[in-house]
Amino acid sequence: MKTIERMLWKLAIIQFIFLCIAQYVVFHSSFAPYVVKVIRYEGVMKNSETKTIETFDQR
């Protein structure tokens, strides 16, 4: 049982280290806009305005 606990602790520590590295890469690097897909979904990278269609409910 102790070997499994030791292995789980090691895996948790490795997971935390990789999480910290990934957070650093995403927030503090110049290629973050290319890695993070949320920016593309929100349309932040587009420099042009999109055409909007206004609809009126005429009942």
URKANOR-V959090 format. One record per backbone hydrogen bond with DSSP energy under -0.5 kcal/mol. NH is the residue of the N-H (numbers start at 1). CO is the residue of the C=O. E is the energy in kcal/mol with one decimal. If there is no record, write none. Layout:
[[NH | CO | E] [NH | CO | E]]
//
This chain:
[[5 | 1 | -2.1] [6 | 2 | -2.5] [7 | 3 | -2.1] [8 | 4 | -2.4] [9 | 5 | -2.3] [10 | 6 | -2.2] [11 | 7 | -2.3] [12 | 8 | -2.3] [13 | 9 | -2.3] [14 | 10 | -2.5] [15 | 11 | -2.5] [16 | 12 | -2.2] [17 | 13 | -2.2] [18 | 14 | -2.4] [19 | 15 | -2.1] [20 | 16 | -2.3] [21 | 17 | -2.2] [22 | 18 | -2.4] [23 | 19 | -2.4] [24 | 20 | -2.1] [25 | 21 | -2.4] [26 | 22 | -2.4] [27 | 23 | -2.2] [28 | 24 | -2.3] [32 | 29 | -0.8] [34 | 31 | -0.7] [35 | 31 | -0.9] [35 | 32 | -0.7] [36 | 32 | -2.6] [37 | 35 | -0.6] [40 | 36 | -0.5] [41 | 37 | -1.9] [42 | 38 | -2.3] [43 | 39 | -0.9] [44 | 39 | -1.6] [45 | 39 | -0.6] [46 | 43 | -0.7] [54 | 52 | -0.6] [58 | 56 | -0.9] [59 | 57 | -0.8]]
//
